[in-house]
Amino acid sequence: MVTPIPEPDRPLDPAEPVPDDPGELLPDTPDTLPPAPVEPSPDDPGGDPGGVPEPA
């Protein structure tokens, strides 16, 4: 069974401005993002040695 989506803490006001700071929108997330994985290219098929292999 699928868990229903929780209701917002307070009603949304369409006239309220949206914050520009991601920390206000998602306060429990880290300030910096981890580095992006290195994707293999046709010239260099090595890619990221710790990455997920492509599907067969």
C-alpha positions as CSV (number, residue, x, y, z in Angstrom):
1,M,0.0,0.0,0.0
2,V,1.2,3.5,-0.8
3,T,1.6,6.1,2.0
4,P,-0.4,9.2,1.4
5,I,1.4,12.6,1.0
6,P,1.3,14.5,4.2
7,E,-0.6,17.8,4.4
8,P,1.4,21.0,4.6
9,D,2.0,22.5,8.1
10,R,0.1,25.6,7.3
11,P,-2.1,26.6,4.3
12,L,-0.2,27.9,1.3
13,D,-0.7,31.6,0.5
14,P,-0.3,32.2,-3.3
15,A,0.4,35.9,-2.6
16,E,3.4,35.1,-0.3
17,P,6.8,35.5,-2.0
18,V,8.9,32.3,-2.5
19,P,12.2,32.5,-0.6
20,D,15.4,32.5,-2.7
21,D,17.4,30.8,0.0
22,P,17.3,27.0,-0.4
23,G,18.0,26.7,3.3
24,E,14.6,28.2,4.0
25,L,12.8,25.8,1.8
26,L,14.7,22.7,3.0
27,P,16.3,23.4,6.4
28,D,17.4,19.8,7.1
29,T,19.7,19.6,4.0
30,P,23.4,20.2,3.9
31,D,24.7,23.6,2.7
32,T,26.9,22.2,0.0
33,L,26.2,19.4,-2.5
34,P,28.5,16.5,-3.0
35,P,30.6,16.5,-6.2
36,A,28.8,15.3,-9.4
37,P,29.8,11.8,-10.5
38,V,32.2,11.5,-13.4
39,E,30.2,10.1,-16.4
40,P,32.0,8.0,-19.0
41,S,32.3,9.5,-22.4
42,P,32.9,7.8,-25.8
43,D,36.6,9.1,-25.7
44,D,37.2,7.9,-22.2
45,P,35.0,5.0,-21.2
46,G,36.5,4.8,-17.7
47,G,34.0,7.0,-15.9
48,D,33.8,7.1,-12.1
49,P,35.5,3.9,-10.6
50,G,33.0,4.0,-7.7
51,G,30.0,4.7,-9.9
52,V,27.1,2.5,-10.7
53,P,27.6,0.3,-13.8
54,E,25.3,0.9,-16.7
55,P,22.5,-1.6,-17.2
56,A,23.2,-4.5,-19.6
